[in-house]
Amino acid sequence: MFEKVLVANRGEIAVRVMRACAELGIDTVAVYSEADKHSGHVRYADEAYNVGPARAADSYLDQEAVIEAAEKAGADAIHPGYGFLAENAEFAAAVEATDGVTWVGPSADAMETLGEKTKARTVMQEADVPIVPGTTDPVDTAEEVQAFGDEHGYPVAIKAEGGGGGRGMKVVESAEEAAEQLESAKREGEAYFSNDSVYLERYLETPRHVEVQIIADRHGNVRHLGERDCSLQRRHQKVIEEGPSPALSEELRERIGEAARRGVSESDYYNAGTVEFLVEENPERDPDEPLGGDANFYFLEVNTRIQVEHTVTEELTGIDIVKEQLRVAAGEELDFSQDDVELDGHAMEFRINAENAADEFAPATGGSLETYDPPGGIGVRLDDALRQGDDLVTDYDSMIAKLVVWGADREECIARSKRALAEYDVEGVVTIVPFHRLMLTDDRFVDGLHTTKYLDEELDAGRVADAQERWGTGDAESGEEAAETTERDFTVEVNGKRFEVSLEERGAPDIPTPEAAGGGSSGGMERPDVAEESDEQEVVVEGDGETVEAEMQGTILSVDVEEGDEVAAGDVVCVLEAMKMENDVVADRGGTVTQVLVGEGDSVDMGDVLVVLE
């Protein structure tokens, strides 16, 4: 077994992996950005290394910096968690090529084969796994999209090769939309995955999202650990996950599980992974009569990593999936058979995101956890990294924690979840706890008849607003400004080795300059002024026209207007990437563009002026 593992991630998943390592007697190494220097995963690790500034591309996605940190620390393995570099075959190959460091995941070759959707579809088709009608070769033109729509009907889904979680996917409702949606999908693919290759699939009208957890070793053993139902989604982002699926009969469950196992076996795959399927739901069925063994299901994709919702499977099976990942990576053989895998009871995972569900799930732009008192008791598990008093880091995703609840059956699980969510006390940061409490009283969800489209197309937004008003806490409002932080730099020597140390003190007085202390330069050496001129130029809005402002922090993916253009109300002026989603920024009213104050690739904060209209 390994002696020291570097976790190439942050937040709750980094702590989750470190806890498994601790139980196996493995030391842990954290990497962190400047934004995360006080974060929970840094506190938890045995040692930690700064890998760059807040921007993910310059820190958590910097492959060389992460590998260099592993080498400095003497780590003999790297675990990627999920997100960031977890599904990057290039990074996996770089780790595999590093002497003395083992990649905790599938081989780079398997990741490349199953991570690209058209290759994965081909593999699954050869393994006799049902796939949605679609292309196995990338498409480049709007004419190809239109031809596919003429043959299979609309809507058509355009999907990025490296995509997942709805990122890089666009839905084409008619031939007229083909060019615009193709360009948008390719742009997202390039922005998120450095790959603008896309493919097509028939878009299912009433799909459920059902995924099967897989673990395989290097000795040819492949096990599936049952399925999870992730059908409650908003804009293709999962919100609540559960297992087993309330919609599947035992016969259908067995068919889907064996299809996943068969497909993975054919692809020379090892370590953890998830095979995702779309199951055609019958919204008119009796909730007490699950879908039969002859129901249609189709392969969607393979996630070549651990999933956010792996906790659901762990609660059902008692198998620690992260420990199994480490054992497989160390060359050990799985010590349980497929017949040994049994699902006990029912489990749900609630993503506790810092978002306002009543405001289109807008992410919080800051704040601190003035009160943080999570629930406990039998059947309740909390995966988190933040603690009371911590500031919210908004440079990455909005997840604060994952609440996982187990019950002997789905009815008890729902009742226990209601209790746990009511106990969850968070002050200072808005969360979607009120939304979760609403869903546990929602007839469609309680009956298990929801599809992936339910939240976006059917749920009454007024009910979400009422839930937020009834149970929400919102952002903290205080008349006092936060105490200023003074940073003091020291050079210390320990056992003959010099270290540069930064100490932050809240409310501490500023360190005076020599001039402020009444003295000049000491010993003829010049001291730098404390205040320096900023190189940044202030953005000046000319005239008194209408401004189009950023509604959230993010990065500009494209600017769609130029000075002098005429725009109408509702026209898109630019595209903003925030919280892993592409958001159209539109003009509230028509006019002439007199100023464009941003460019492609610019980072913006909420309230920044993007475009001015006269």
C-alpha positions in Angstrom: 0.0 0.0 0.0 1.0 3.6 -0.6 2.8 5.6 2.1 1.8 9.2 1.0 -1.0 10.3 -1.4 -1.3 13.7 -2.9 -5.0 14.7 -3.5 -5.2 16.9 -6.6 -8.4 18.6 -5.6 -10.0 20.8 -3.0 -13.0 21.1 -0.7 -15.1 18.2 0.6 -13.9 15.6 -1.9 -10.3 16.2 -1.0 -11.2 15.7 2.7 -13.2 12.6 1.8 -10.2 11.0 0.1 -7.9 12.1 2.9 -10.2 10.4 5.5 -10.0 7.1 3.6 -6.2 7.5 3.5 -6.0 8.1 7.2 -7.9 4.9 7.9 -5.4 3.0 5.7 -2.5 4.6 7.5 -1.5 6.7 4.5 -0.1 10.3 4.9 -1.8 12.9 2.8 -0.7 16.0 0.8 -2.9 18.9 -0.1 -2.5 21.3 -3.0 -4.1 24.7 -2.8 -4.5 28.0 -4.6 -4.1 31.4 -3.1 -7.9 31.6 -2.7 -7.9 28.3 -0.7 -5.0 28.9 1.6 -7.3 28.8 4.7 -9.6 26.1 3.3 -10.6 22.9 5.2 -8.7 20.5 3.0 -5.5 22.3 3.7 -6.1 22.1 7.5 -6.9 18.4 7.3 -3.9 17.2 5.2 -0.6 16.2 6.8 1.2 18.8 4.6 0.2 21.2 1.9 1.7 23.0 -1.2 0.7 26.2 -2.9 0.3 25.5 -6.6 -0.7 29.0 -7.9 -3.2 31.9 -7.9 -6.9 31.6 -7.6 -7.7 31.0 -11.2 -8.1 27.3 -11.6 -6.1 27.2 -14.9 -3.1 28.6 -13.1 -3.4 26.3 -10.0 -5.5 23.2 -9.8 -5.4 22.6 -13.5 -1.6 23.3 -13.8 -0.4 19.7 -14.4 3.3 20.5 -14.0 2.7 22.3 -10.7 0.6 19.4 -9.2 3.2 16.8 -10.2 6.0 18.9 -9.0 4.2 19.2 -5.6 3.9 15.4 -5.4 7.6 15.0 -6.1 8.6 17.7 -3.5 6.4 16.0 -0.9 7.7 12.5 -1.8 4.2 11.3 -2.5 4.0 7.9 -4.2 0.4 8.3 -5.6 -1.9 11.0 -6.8 -5.7 10.8 -6.3 -7.6 13.3 -8.5 -11.0 13.3 -6.8 -13.6 14.5 -9.3 -13.6 17.6 -11.5 -10.5 19.5 -12.4 -8.0 17.0 -13.8 -9.9 13.8 -12.8 -10.9 12.9 -16.3 -7.9 14.4 -18.1 -6.2 11.5 -19.9 -3.1 13.7 -20.7 -2.6 14.3 -17.0 -3.1 10.6 -16.1 -0.4 9.8 -18.7 1.9 12.4 -17.2 1.5 10.9 -13.7 2.0 7.4 -15.1 5.3 8.6 -16.7 6.5 10.1 -13.4 9.0 7.8 -11.6 7.8 6.7 -8.2 4.2 8.1 -8.5 1.1 6.0 -9.2 -2.1 7.3 -10.8 -5.2 6.4 -8.7 -7.6 5.9 -11.5 -8.1 4.1 -14.8 -5.2 4.0 -17.3 -4.7 7.0 -19.5 -5.6 4.8 -22.6 -8.9 3.7 -21.0 -9.7 7.2 -20.0 -9.1 8.4 -23.5 -11.2 5.6 -25.0 -14.2 5.9 -22.7 -13.9 9.6 -21.9 -14.5 10.7 -25.5 -18.2 10.0 -26.1 -18.0 8.8 -29.7 -15.3 6.3 -28.9 -17.3 5.1 -25.8 -20.4 4.7 -27.9 -18.5 2.5 -30.3 -17.1 0.3 -27.5 -20.5 -0.1 -25.9 -22.1 -0.9 -29.2 -19.6 -3.7 -29.7 -20.4 -5.0 -26.2 -24.1 -5.2 -27.1 -25.1 -2.3 -24.8 -28.1 -0.3 -26.1 -27.1 3.2 -27.2 -29.3 6.2 -28.1 -29.4 6.7 -31.9 -26.6 9.1 -32.7 -23.3 9.7 -34.5 -20.1 7.8 -33.8 -18.0 10.4 -35.7 -17.7 14.1 -34.8 -19.9 16.6 -36.7 -18.6 19.9 -38.0 -21.4 21.6 -39.9 -25.0 22.8 -39.4 -26.0 20.7 -42.4 -25.0 17.5 -40.7 -27.1 18.5 -37.7 -30.1 19.2 -39.9 -29.7 15.9 -41.8 -29.6 14.0 -38.5 -32.8 15.9 -37.4 -34.5 15.1 -40.6 -33.8 11.4 -40.2 -34.4 10.9 -36.4 -36.6 13.9 -35.6 -36.2 16.9 -33.4 -35.1 17.8 -30.8 -31.5 16.8 -31.3 -28.8 17.0 -28.6 -25.3 18.3 -29.6 -22.8 17.1 -27.1 -19.1 17.9 -26.5 -16.7 15.0 -26.8 -15.2 15.7 -23.4 -18.4 17.0 -21.8 -20.3 15.8 -18.8 -22.9 17.1 -16.4 -24.7 19.0 -19.1 -21.6 21.1 -19.9 -21.0 21.3 -23.6 -24.5 20.1 -24.5 -27.0 22.1 -26.5 -30.5 21.1 -27.6 -31.7 21.9 -31.2 -35.4 22.2 -31.4 -35.5 23.0 -35.2 -33.3 23.2 -38.3 -33.2 27.0 -37.9 -31.3 26.6 -34.6 -28.7 24.2 -35.8 -25.9 26.7 -36.7 -26.2 28.7 -33.5 -26.4 25.7 -31.1 -23.5 23.9 -32.9 -21.3 27.0 -32.5 -22.3 27.3 -28.8 -21.6 23.6 -28.1 -18.2 23.7 -29.8 -17.3 26.9 -27.9 -18.2 25.3 -24.5 -16.3 22.2 -25.4 -13.2 24.2 -26.2 -13.6 26.4 -23.1 -14.2 23.6 -20.6 -12.4 20.6 -22.1 -9.9 22.1 -24.6 -11.7 20.0 -27.2 -14.3 21.5 -29.6 -15.3 18.2 -31.1 -19.0 17.4 -30.8 -21.4 14.6 -31.7 -25.2 14.1 -32.0 -27.8 12.1 -30.3 -31.6 11.8 -30.4 -32.9 13.9 -27.5 -35.3 11.8 -25.3 -38.5 13.5 -24.2 -39.1 11.7 -20.9 -35.7 10.4 -19.6 -34.6 9.3 -16.2 -30.9 9.4 -15.4 -29.8 6.1 -13.9 -26.1 5.3 -13.4 -24.3 2.2 -12.3 -21.2 2.3 -10.0 -18.3 0.1 -11.3 -15.1 -1.0 -9.6 -12.6 -3.2 -11.5 -9.1 -4.4 -10.7 -6.0 -5.2 -12.8 -6.7 -8.9 -12.6 -9.8 -8.9 -14.8 -12.4 -8.7 -12.0 -15.3 -6.3 -12.7 -18.1 -5.6 -10.1 -21.1 -3.4 -10.3 -22.3 -1.9 -7.0 -25.9 -1.2 -8.0 -27.5 1.9 -9.5 -28.2 5.4 -8.5 -31.1 7.6 -9.8 -30.0 11.1 -10.5 -33.1 12.3 -12.4 -33.7 15.4 -10.3 -31.6 17.9 -12.2 -31.6 21.6 -13.0 -30.0 22.5 -16.4 -28.4 19.0 -16.4 -26.8 19.6 -13.0 -27.7 17.0 -10.5 -29.4 18.3 -7.3 -30.6 15.2 -5.4 -29.4 11.6 -6.0 -30.7 8.4 -4.6 -30.5 4.7 -4.7 -31.9 2.3 -5.5 -33.9 3.9 -8.3 -37.6 4.1 -7.3 -38.5 3.6 -11.0 -36.8 0.2 -11.7 -38.2 -3.3 -11.3 -35.7 -6.0 -10.2 -35.6 -7.4 -13.7 -34.8 -4.0 -15.3 -32.2 -3.3 -12.5 -30.4 -6.5 -13.3 -30.4 -5.8 -17.1 -28.9 -2.3 -16.6 -26.3 -3.5 -14.1 -25.1 -6.3 -16.3 -25.0 -4.1 -19.3 -22.7 -1.7 -17.4 -20.5 -4.6 -16.3 -20.3 -6.0 -19.8 -19.4 -2.7 -21.4 -16.6 -2.1 -18.9 -15.3 -5.6 -19.2 -14.9 -5.1 -23.0 -12.8 -2.0 -22.6 -9.9 -3.2 -20.5 -10.9 -0.8 -17.7 -9.8 -0.9 -14.1 -10.4 1.3 -10.9 -13.7 3.1 -10.2 -16.0 4.4 -12.8 -19.7 5.1 -13.5 -21.7 4.0 -16.5 -24.6 6.3 -17.1 -27.9 5.4 -18.8 -31.1 7.2 -19.9 -34.2 5.2 -19.1 -37.5 6.1 -20.8 -40.0 6.9 -18.1 -43.8 6.5 -18.4 -45.1 9.5 -16.5 -48.6 7.9 -16.4 -47.6 4.8 -14.6 -48.7 3.9 -11.1 -46.0 4.8 -8.6 -46.3 1.4 -7.1 -45.6 -0.3 -10.4 -42.0 0.2 -11.4 -40.8 0.0 -15.0 -40.7 -3.5 -16.3 -37.8 -5.5 -17.7 -38.8 -4.6 -21.2 -38.5 -0.8 -20.7 -36.1 1.0 -23.0 -32.7 2.2 -21.6 -29.7 3.6 -23.5 -26.0 4.1 -22.8 -25.2 7.8 -22.1 -21.6 8.0 -21.1 -18.8 6.7 -18.8 -17.4 8.8 -16.1 -13.8 7.6 -15.7 -13.5 8.7 -12.0 -15.3 8.7 -8.7 -18.7 10.6 -8.7 -20.0 13.3 -6.4 -22.8 10.9 -5.5 -20.6 7.9 -4.8 -21.7 8.3 -1.1 -25.1 6.9 -1.9 -23.6 3.6 -3.1 -21.4 3.4 0.0 -24.4 3.8 2.3 -26.2 1.0 0.4 -23.4 -1.5 0.1 -21.1 -0.7 3.0 -18.2 -0.6 0.5 -15.7 2.3 0.8 -15.2 3.1 -2.8 -12.2 5.4 -2.2 -10.4 2.7 -0.3 -11.1 0.3 -3.1 -9.6 2.8 -5.6 -6.4 2.9 -3.6 -6.2 -0.9 -3.2 -6.7 -1.4 -7.0 -4.1 1.3 -7.8 -1.7 -0.5 -5.5 -2.2 -3.7 -7.5 -4.5 -5.6 -5.1 -7.3 -7.8 -6.2 -10.9 -7.2 -5.3 -11.8 -9.4 -2.3 -15.5 -9.6 -3.0 -17.6 -11.3 -5.7 -20.6 -9.9 -7.5 -22.9 -12.1 -5.4 -21.4 -10.5 -2.3 -22.8 -7.1 -3.3 -26.1 -6.4 -1.7 -28.1 -3.2 -1.5 -29.4 -2.5 1.9 -32.2 0.1 2.5 -32.4 3.4 0.6 -30.1 6.4 0.5 -30.3 10.0 -0.7 -27.6 12.7 -1.2 -28.5 16.4 -1.0 -26.0 18.8 -2.5 -25.8 21.7 -0.1 -24.9 24.5 -2.6 -24.4 28.1 -1.7 -27.1 29.2 -4.2 -30.5 30.9 -4.0 -33.0 28.6 -5.6 -35.6 31.3 -5.6 -33.3 33.4 -7.8 -32.7 30.9 -10.6 -30.2 29.1 -8.3 -27.9 32.2 -8.5 -24.6 31.3 -6.6 -23.6 33.3 -3.6 -21.0 35.9 -4.3 -19.4 35.9 -0.9 -20.1 35.6 2.8 -18.9 33.6 5.7 -20.4 30.8 7.8 -21.3 32.8 10.9 -23.3 29.8 12.1 -22.6 26.3 10.8 -24.3 23.5 12.7 -24.9 20.4 10.5 -27.3 17.6 11.5 -26.4 14.3 13.0 -28.1 11.2 14.4 -28.7 7.7 13.0 -28.5 7.3 9.3 -27.0 10.8 8.7 -23.7 11.5 7.0 -22.0 14.8 6.3 -19.2 15.2 3.7 -17.8 18.7 4.1 -14.6 20.8 4.5 -15.9 24.1 5.8 -16.3 25.0 9.5 -18.0 27.8 11.4 -16.3 31.1 10.8 -14.9 30.1 7.4 -15.2 32.5 4.4 -17.0 31.2 1.3 -14.6 30.7 -1.6 -16.5 31.6 -4.8 -13.7 31.1 -7.3 -14.8 27.5 -8.0 -18.1 25.5 -7.6 -20.8 26.5 -5.1 -20.9 23.3 -3.1 -20.6 23.7 0.7 -21.3 20.1 1.7 -23.1 16.9 0.8 -25.8 15.6 3.2 -26.3 11.8 2.8 -29.2 10.1 4.5 -29.9 6.4 4.9 -33.2 4.6 5.8 -34.5 1.1 5.9 -36.7 2.0 2.9 -37.5 5.0 0.8 -40.3 6.2 3.1 -38.0 6.2 6.1 -35.3 7.8 4.1 -37.5 10.7 3.2 -38.8 11.1 6.8 -35.2 11.1 8.1 -34.1 13.5 5.4 -36.9 16.0 6.4 -35.6 15.8 10.0 -31.9 16.2 9.0 -32.6 19.2 6.7 -34.7 20.9 9.4 -31.7 20.5 11.8 -29.2 22.0 9.3 -28.4 25.5 10.6 -26.4 27.8 8.3 -26.2 31.5 8.8 -24.2 34.0 6.8 -24.5 32.3 3.4 -27.6 31.5 1.3 -28.1 27.8 0.6 -30.5 25.5 -1.3 -31.6 23.7 1.9 -35.1 25.3 1.6 -35.4 23.8 -1.9 -34.5 20.3 -0.7 -37.1 20.6 2.0 -39.7 21.5 -0.6 -38.8 18.6 -2.8 -39.4 16.1 0.1 -43.0 17.3 0.1 -43.4 17.4 -3.7 -45.8 14.8 -5.0 -43.9 14.1 -8.2 -40.6 13.5 -6.4 -42.1 11.6 -3.5 -43.9 9.3 -6.0 -40.7 8.8 -7.9 -42.2 9.9 -11.2 -39.9 12.8 -12.0 -37.7 13.0 -15.1 -34.6 15.0 -15.8 -36.8 17.8 -17.2 -39.1 18.2 -14.2 -37.4 21.1 -12.5 -36.7 23.1 -15.7 -40.1 22.6 -17.3 -42.8 21.8 -14.8 -42.0 22.8 -11.2 -43.8 26.0 -10.2 -41.2 28.7 -9.4 -43.6 30.3 -6.9 -43.4 27.2 -4.7 -39.6 27.5 -4.7 -39.8 31.2 -3.7 -42.3 30.4 -0.9 -39.9 27.7 0.4 -37.0 30.1 0.4 -39.0 32.7 2.3 -40.2 30.1 4.8 -37.0 28.2 5.5 -34.2 30.3 4.1 -31.6 32.3 6.0 -30.0 34.2 3.2 -26.8 36.2 3.4 -25.7 37.8 6.7 -26.5 41.5 7.0 -24.3 43.4 9.3 -23.8 47.1 9.8 -20.2 46.6 10.8 -17.5 46.0 8.2 -15.3 43.0 8.6 -12.1 43.7 10.6 -9.2 44.5 8.3 -6.5 41.9 7.9 -2.9 42.7 8.3 -0.3 40.4 6.8 3.2 40.2 8.3 6.0 38.5 6.6 8.8 36.8 8.5 11.9 34.8 7.6 12.5 32.0 10.1 15.2 29.4 10.4 14.6 25.8 11.5 17.4 23.3 11.7 19.5 25.5 9.4 16.8 25.7 6.7 15.2 29.1 5.9 11.4 29.5 5.5 9.4 32.5 4.4 6.3 32.7 6.7 3.3 34.9 6.2 1.1 35.7 9.3 -2.3 37.2 9.0 -3.9 39.0 11.9 -7.5 40.3 11.9 -8.0 43.7 13.4 -4.2 44.2 13.9 -2.8 47.6 13.4 -0.9 48.3 10.2 2.9 48.1 10.3 4.1 51.7 10.1 6.6 52.8 7.5 9.8 54.3 8.6 8.5 57.8 7.6 5.4 57.3 9.6 7.5 56.3 12.6 9.4 59.6 12.3 12.6 58.1 10.9 14.1 58.0 7.5 15.8 55.2 5.7 17.8 52.9 7.9 21.5 52.2 7.2 21.3 53.9 3.8 18.9 51.2 2.5 15.8 52.3 0.8 12.5 50.9 2.0 9.6 50.5 -0.5 6.6 52.6 0.1 3.6 50.8 1.6 1.3 52.3 -0.9 2.1 51.7 -4.5 0.3 52.9 -7.7 -1.8 50.3 -9.3 -1.1 49.3 -12.9 -4.8 48.7 -13.4 -6.7 51.3 -15.3 -10.1 52.3 -14.0 -13.0 51.4 -16.4 -14.8 54.6 -17.3 -18.4 54.5 -18.4 -19.0 57.4 -20.8 -22.3 59.2 -21.0 -25.5 58.3 -19.2 -26.7 55.4 -21.3 -28.2 52.1 -20.0 -25.7 49.7 -18.7 -25.7 45.9 -19.0 -24.0 44.5 -16.0 -22.7 41.1 -14.9 -25.1 39.3 -12.6 -22.4 37.0 -11.2 -18.7 36.6 -11.1 -17.3 34.7 -14.0 -15.3 34.7 -17.3 -16.4 36.2 -20.6 -16.5 33.4 -23.2 -17.6 35.6 -26.1 -18.7 39.2 -26.9 -21.5 39.2 -29.5 -21.8 43.0 -30.2 -19.6 45.8 -31.3 -19.8 49.6 -30.8 -22.5 51.0 -33.2 -24.6 47.8 -33.3 -28.3 48.1 -32.8 -29.8 45.6 -30.3 -33.3 44.7 -29.3 -34.6 43.8 -25.8 -33.6 40.2 -25.2 -30.7 40.1 -27.6 -27.5 38.4 -26.3 -24.6 40.8 -25.9 -22.1 38.4 -24.5 -21.7 34.9 -23.0 -20.5 34.6 -19.4 -19.2 31.3 -17.9 -19.9 31.0 -14.2 -20.1 28.0 -11.9 -19.4 25.6 -14.8 -22.4 26.9 -16.8 -22.6 29.1 -19.9 -25.0 32.0 -19.3 -26.3 34.4 -22.0 -26.1 38.0 -20.9 -29.0 39.9 -22.6 -30.1 43.5 -23.0 -33.1 44.5 -21.0 -34.1 47.1 -23.6 -33.1 48.0 -27.1 -30.6 50.6 -28.2 -27.3 51.4 -29.8 -24.1 49.9 -28.4 -21.9 52.9 -27.4 -19.3 51.0 -25.3 -18.0 47.5 -25.0 -16.0 47.3 -21.8 -15.0 43.6 -21.8 -13.3 41.1 -24.1 -13.1 37.4 -24.6 -11.3 35.7 -21.6 -11.8 38.7 -19.2 -12.8 37.9 -15.6 -15.6 40.0 -14.2 -17.3 40.4 -10.9 -21.0 40.8 -10.1 -22.1 44.4 -11.0 -19.3 45.1 -13.5 -20.5 47.0 -16.5 -20.1 45.0 -19.7 -21.9 47.0 -22.3 -23.4 50.5 -22.5 -26.5 51.3 -24.7 -27.9 54.6 -25.8 
